């Protein structure tokens, strides 16, 4: 179950990060890049959990 939760949270963070990158505010764009990267990390964690099982 943790696999699915991580993937969903990752997708949400990635989408929000991409939206923030469209801002004219440089601080908001930087925050968007960080949030998108965090989302990609969450998705990767979900894939690892799926491959190894939710026991990790």
LUMPANU-167527 format. One record per atom (N, C-alpha, C): residue number from 1; residue in three letters; atom name; x, y, z. Coordinates in steps of 0.2 Angstrom, whole numbers, plus 2048, in hexadecimal, padded with zeros to 3 digits. Atoms other than C-alpha are relative to their C-alpha. Example, Ala and Ser with C-alpha at 12.3 -4.5 7.8 and 13.67 -1.06 7.14 Angstrom:
<atoms>
ATOM   num   residuo   atomo     x     y     z
ATOM     1       ALA       N   804   7FA   800
ATOM     1       ALA      CA   83E   7EA   827
ATOM     1       ALA       C   804   806   800
ATOM     2       SER       N   7FC   7FA   7FF
ATOM     2       SER      CA   844   7FB   824
ATOM     2       SER       C   7FC   805   803
</atoms>
This chain:
<atoms>
ATOM   num   residuo   atomo     x     y     z
ATOM     1       UNK       N   804   7FA   800
ATOM     1       UNK      CA   800   800   800
ATOM     1       UNK       C   804   806   800
ATOM     2       UNK       N   7FC   7FA   7FF
ATOM     2       UNK      CA   80E   80C   804
ATOM     2       UNK       C   803   802   7F9
ATOM     3       UNK       N   7FE   7FF   806
ATOM     3       UNK      CA   814   80A   7F2
ATOM     3       UNK       C   7FB   805   7FC
ATOM     4       UNK       N   805   7FC   803
ATOM     4       UNK      CA   804   811   7EB
ATOM     4       UNK       C   7FF   807   803
ATOM     5       UNK       N   800   7FA   7FD
ATOM     5       UNK      CA   804   81F   7F8
ATOM     5       UNK       C   806   805   7FE
ATOM     6       UNK       N   7FA   7FD   802
ATOM     6       UNK      CA   815   824   7F4
ATOM     6       UNK       C   800   803   7F8
ATOM     7       UNK       N   800   7FE   807
ATOM     7       UNK      CA   812   825   7E1
ATOM     7       UNK       C   7FB   805   7FF
ATOM     8       UNK       N   805   7FB   801
ATOM     8       UNK      CA   802   82F   7E3
ATOM     8       UNK       C   803   807   803
ATOM     9       UNK       N   7FD   7FA   7FD
ATOM     9       UNK      CA   80B   83C   7EF
ATOM     9       UNK       C   805   802   7FB
ATOM    10       UNK       N   7FB   7FE   805
ATOM    10       UNK      CA   819   83C   7E2
ATOM    10       UNK       C   7FD   804   7FA
ATOM    11       UNK       N   803   7FD   806
ATOM    11       UNK      CA   80E   840   7D4
ATOM    11       UNK       C   7FD   807   802
ATOM    12       UNK       N   803   7F9   7FD
ATOM    12       UNK      CA   805   84E   7DE
ATOM    12       UNK       C   805   805   801
ATOM    13       UNK       N   7FB   7FB   7FF
ATOM    13       UNK      CA   815   856   7E3
ATOM    13       UNK       C   803   802   7FA
ATOM    14       UNK       N   7FD   7FE   806
ATOM    14       UNK      CA   81C   855   7D2
ATOM    14       UNK       C   7FC   805   7FC
ATOM    15       UNK       N   804   7FC   804
ATOM    15       UNK      CA   80D   85D   7CA
ATOM    15       UNK       C   7FF   807   803
ATOM    16       UNK       N   800   7F9   7FD
ATOM    16       UNK      CA   80C   86B   7D7
ATOM    16       UNK       C   807   804   7FF
ATOM    17       UNK       N   7F9   7FD   802
ATOM    17       UNK      CA   81F   86E   7D4
ATOM    17       UNK       C   800   803   7F9
ATOM    18       UNK       N   800   7FE   807
ATOM    18       UNK      CA   81D   86F   7C2
ATOM    18       UNK       C   7FB   807   7FF
ATOM    19       UNK       N   805   7FA   801
ATOM    19       UNK      CA   80E   87C   7C4
ATOM    19       UNK       C   804   806   803
ATOM    20       UNK       N   7FD   7FB   7FD
ATOM    20       UNK      CA   819   886   7D0
ATOM    20       UNK       C   806   803   7FB
ATOM    21       UNK       N   7FA   7FE   804
ATOM    21       UNK      CA   827   887   7C3
ATOM    21       UNK       C   7FD   805   7FA
ATOM    22       UNK       N   803   7FB   805
ATOM    22       UNK      CA   81B   891   7B7
ATOM    22       UNK       C   7FF   807   803
ATOM    23       UNK       N   801   7FA   7FC
ATOM    23       UNK      CA   81B   89F   7C4
ATOM    23       UNK       C   805   805   7FD
ATOM    24       UNK       N   7FC   7FA   802
ATOM    24       UNK      CA   823   8B0   7C0
ATOM    24       UNK       C   805   801   806
ATOM    25       UNK       N   7FD   7FF   7FA
ATOM    25       UNK      CA   82A   8B0   7D2
ATOM    25       UNK       C   806   7FB   800
ATOM    26       UNK       N   7FB   805   800
ATOM    26       UNK      CA   83C   8A8   7D2
ATOM    26       UNK       C   801   7FC   806
ATOM    27       UNK       N   800   804   7FB
ATOM    27       UNK      CA   83A   8A2   7E3
ATOM    27       UNK       C   7FB   7FA   800
ATOM    28       UNK       N   806   805   801
ATOM    28       UNK      CA   82A   899   7DF
ATOM    28       UNK       C   803   7FB   7FB
ATOM    29       UNK       N   7FD   805   805
ATOM    29       UNK      CA   833   891   7CF
ATOM    29       UNK       C   805   7FB   804
ATOM    30       UNK       N   7FB   804   7FD
ATOM    30       UNK      CA   841   88B   7DA
ATOM    30       UNK       C   7FD   7FB   805
ATOM    31       UNK       N   804   804   7FB
ATOM    31       UNK      CA   835   884   7E7
ATOM    31       UNK       C   7FD   7FA   7FC
ATOM    32       UNK       N   803   805   805
ATOM    32       UNK      CA   82C   87B   7D8
ATOM    32       UNK       C   805   7FB   7FE
ATOM    33       UNK       N   7FB   805   802
ATOM    33       UNK      CA   83C   873   7D2
ATOM    33       UNK       C   802   7FB   806
ATOM    34       UNK       N   7FF   804   7FA
ATOM    34       UNK      CA   83F   86D   7E4
ATOM    34       UNK       C   7FB   7FB   801
ATOM    35       UNK       N   805   804   7FF
ATOM    35       UNK      CA   82E   866   7E6
ATOM    35       UNK       C   7FF   7FB   7FB
ATOM    36       UNK       N   800   805   805
ATOM    36       UNK      CA   82E   85D   7D5
ATOM    36       UNK       C   805   7FB   801
ATOM    37       UNK       N   7FB   805   7FE
ATOM    37       UNK      CA   83E   855   7DA
ATOM    37       UNK       C   7FE   7FB   806
ATOM    38       UNK       N   802   804   7FB
ATOM    38       UNK      CA   837   84F   7EA
ATOM    38       UNK       C   7FB   7FB   7FE
ATOM    39       UNK       N   805   805   803
ATOM    39       UNK      CA   828   848   7E1
ATOM    39       UNK       C   803   7FA   7FC
ATOM    40       UNK       N   7FD   806   803
ATOM    40       UNK      CA   833   83E   7D6
ATOM    40       UNK       C   804   7FB   804
ATOM    41       UNK       N   7FD   804   7FB
ATOM    41       UNK      CA   83C   838   7E5
ATOM    41       UNK       C   7FB   7FB   803
ATOM    42       UNK       N   805   804   7FD
ATOM    42       UNK      CA   82C   832   7EC
ATOM    42       UNK       C   7FD   7FB   7FC
ATOM    43       UNK       N   802   805   805
ATOM    43       UNK      CA   827   829   7DC
ATOM    43       UNK       C   805   7FB   800
ATOM    44       UNK       N   7FA   805   800
ATOM    44       UNK      CA   838   820   7DC
ATOM    44       UNK       C   7FF   7FC   806
ATOM    45       UNK       N   801   804   7FA
ATOM    45       UNK      CA   835   81B   7EE
ATOM    45       UNK       C   7FA   7FB   800
ATOM    46       UNK       N   806   804   802
ATOM    46       UNK      CA   824   814   7E9
ATOM    46       UNK       C   802   7FA   7FC
ATOM    47       UNK       N   7FE   805   805
ATOM    47       UNK      CA   82C   80A   7DB
ATOM    47       UNK       C   805   7FB   804
ATOM    48       UNK       N   7FC   805   7FC
ATOM    48       UNK      CA   839   803   7E7
ATOM    48       UNK       C   7FC   7FC   805
ATOM    49       UNK       N   804   804   7FB
ATOM    49       UNK      CA   82C   7FE   7F4
ATOM    49       UNK       C   7FC   7FB   7FC
ATOM    50       UNK       N   804   805   804
ATOM    50       UNK      CA   822   7F6   7E6
ATOM    50       UNK       C   805   7FA   7FE
ATOM    51       UNK       N   7FB   805   802
ATOM    51       UNK      CA   832   7EC   7E0
ATOM    51       UNK       C   802   7FC   806
ATOM    52       UNK       N   7FE   804   7FA
ATOM    52       UNK      CA   837   7E7   7F2
ATOM    52       UNK       C   7FB   7FE   805
ATOM    53       UNK       N   805   801   7FB
ATOM    53       UNK      CA   827   7E7   7FB
ATOM    53       UNK       C   800   805   805
ATOM    54       UNK       N   801   7FA   7FC
ATOM    54       UNK      CA   820   7F3   807
ATOM    54       UNK       C   803   7FF   807
ATOM    55       UNK       N   7FD   802   7FA
ATOM    55       UNK      CA   82A   7EB   815
ATOM    55       UNK       C   806   805   802
ATOM    56       UNK       N   7FA   7FC   7FF
ATOM    56       UNK      CA   838   7F8   813
ATOM    56       UNK       C   7FE   807   803
</atoms>
